[in-house]
Amino acid sequence: MVAPVEILTTFGQILAAPSKNFEMLWILVPVYLNWILTDYYQERKGTSFGNAMSNGFVAIWVGLDWTRQLATNFSGLGGAFAVKLAVGVFFVIFGLAIMFESAKAQPIVKYLGRIREVSYFIIVATPIYYNVIPINLTTILAILVFFPVWYGIGEAFDRAFGPSAGEQKEEMEKGGLGDLGKMPEFSDLSAGAGMNQFGQQAQNQYPAQYPQQNYPQNYPQQGLPPQY
């Protein structure tokens, strides 16, 4: 049985692995930056299909780098090599599936293609492919045990800092005057369509309070009344 202290120590070694092989920084630094910025500024309330497609491409790129490392450091067939190859190929296929399903606007990609999950598995698996962290039961347990912890830290970070300036502006535009508060474009006004659309929106927004008056049919249609 693996002791909790050993699992904690192994996870710490995974995070500190770039200090033993600086070559992996060219993968991990962009992944860290992309994770922090995208998670807060674009995916604080969930990912979009466009973001999921971009995250799928990141998974493909990293999976290809993992397989490149296997080919570069190939020292013979074995169980560890087979597992690494299988995970690398799976990650490439996973990225392709995310991009394909995002193009079809399938809701599942909003859960599988979020940058927080994709970045986590990239960060913890890359040291294994660069032969800094061995692949064994302790490593696998450390990755699985700390995934919810990592996810919770990211969620707490987003909640603590609150919405970004861009998100606040979007919320104000949605919760303000709505479509009525958006003036029509000049090009629409020149064609008369913008003003018609604006007037129709105002009519729908504010019903007529003064009903049309019905005048007697014998009232003169033109000119002044007879007494004048």
N, C-alpha and C positions, 0 to 999 in steps of 0.2 A: 504493500500500500504506500502511495506517495504522500509524504507529509505536506501539510499546507505551507510550511516555511519553505520547503523545496520548490513548490509551485510558484510562490511569490518571488523567490530568488531567480528562478528561471525566467519569469516575465520581466524582471528588471534587467536581466542580461540581454533579453531580446530587444528591449528599448535602447540599451546602451551599445548594441552591436556595431553601429556605424563607427564608433571610436576605434574598433579593431580592424576595420576595412573601410577606408574612406571612399572606395570606388562605388559603394552602394548609395552614396549620398546623391549621385546624379539622378537616382530614381526616387529616393525617399524625400529629399528636400522639396521637389515639386509636388509630391503627393501630400506632404504635410501642409504646405501652403494652400494647395487647392482644396484640401479638406476643410481647413479653418475658414477660409474666405467663402467658399461655396456653401458650407453648412450654415453660416450665419447670415450671409447677405442674400442667398437665393433659396435655401432649403430649410429655413427656420421653421416653417409650417408645413414642410413636405416638399418633395421634388416634383418637377414638371416633366413632361415627356421629352422636352429638349434637353434638360439637365441629365435625365436618365440616359439619353443617347450619348451624351458626352462622357458620362461615367462609364458606360459600356466600352467606349473607345479606350479609356484609361486602362480598364481591365485587360483588353486585348494587348495593348502596348507592353504592359508589365508582364503578362503571360509569355509574350515573345521574348522578352529580356530574360526571364527565368529559364526558358528552354535554351537560349543562347549561352547562359552560364553553365548549364548542364553539358552542352557540347564542348565548351572551352575547357572545363575541368573534368572531362570524362576520364575515368580511371578504371572502367570495367563495369560490367553489368552486375546488378545486385538488387536486394530488396529496397534499399534507400533510393537508389537511382530510379527504380520503377515507380515508387510512390511520388517522387518529385516530378517525374515526367508526366504521370497521370494528372497530378494537380495542375501543372503548367498547361497541359492541353485542355483540361477542364476549364481553367480560367479564360483561355482564349475563346472556347465555345460559349462560355457564360457571357462574355462581353459581346460576342456576335448575337446571341439570343436577346440580350437586353436592347441592343440597337435595332434589331429586327422587330421586336415587340413594341418598342417605342415608336417606330415608324407606323405601326398599325394602331397606335394609341390604346394599347392594352393596359388596364388599370394595375395589373400585377407588377409592372415595372416601377411603380411608385413605392413599392415595398422592397423589391430586390435590387433596384438600381440606384438607391440613395447613396450619396457620396460617403456618408458616415460608415456604412457597412463595408463598402468596397475598399475604402482607404484603410480600415482596420486590418483586414486580411492581407492587404498588400504590405503594410508596415510590419506585421508579425511574421509573414512568410518569407520576405526578401532575405533576412539574415540566414535562413536555412539554405537558400539557393547559393548564397555567397560563402557557404561552408564556415560560417562563424558560430552558428547554433546547430547542434545535432538534432536530427529528427528522431524522437523517441516518445515514450508514453508521457513523460513529464512535460515535454514541450507541447504536446497536443493538449494535455489537460490545462496547462497554463493559458494557452490560446482560447480554449473554450470557456474556462472559468472567468477570465477577465473581459470577455466580450460584453456581457451586460454591464460590468463596471465602466468600461470605456464608453458604452452607449449612454449610460446615466450621466457621466461627466459631461459629455457633449450636450445633453439635454439641459443640464443645470447651467452650463455656460450660456446657452441661448436664452434661457429664462432670466438669468441674472442681468444680462446686458440689455434685455428688452429689444423691441423692434429697432431696426436701423433707420436712418433718416429717409432712405428711399422707400422703405416699407411704410413709414408713417405718412409720407406724402401720398402714396397710393391709397392708403386707407382714408385719408382726408378727401381725396377725389371721389372715392366710392361713396362715402357717407355724407358728402356735402349736398349740393344742389342736384347731383346726378346728371342725367342727360340734359335737363333743362338749363343747368348751369354752364354747359359747354356751348359757346357761341359757334354758329356755323362758319365754315371756312369761307373766305372771300370768293373763292372760285364757285362755291355753291350759291352764294348770294347773287353773283353776276348772272347765274342761270335761273334764279328765282326759286330753285329747289330748296336752298338752305332756309330762306325765310318761311316758305310753306311748311317745311318740316318743323321749324321752331314754333310756328303758330299752332300747328296740329298738336305738338307736345304740350304747349301751354293750355290748349283747350281741353286735352285729356287730363292734365294735372289739376286745373281749376274749372269745374263745371260752371255753366252759365248761372249767375244768380238773379239775373233780371230777365224774365221770360218776355218773348216778343209780344208786343201789343197788337191786338186785332182791331183795326179801325172799321167803322161802318162802311158798307159797300157804297152807300149813296153820298159819301163824302167826296167832294170834287177832287179829281186826280191832278189837276193842274190849276195854277193860279191861286188867288186868295178866296177865302170863304165869301158867300154872297153878300153878307152885311158890310163887307169892305169894298 
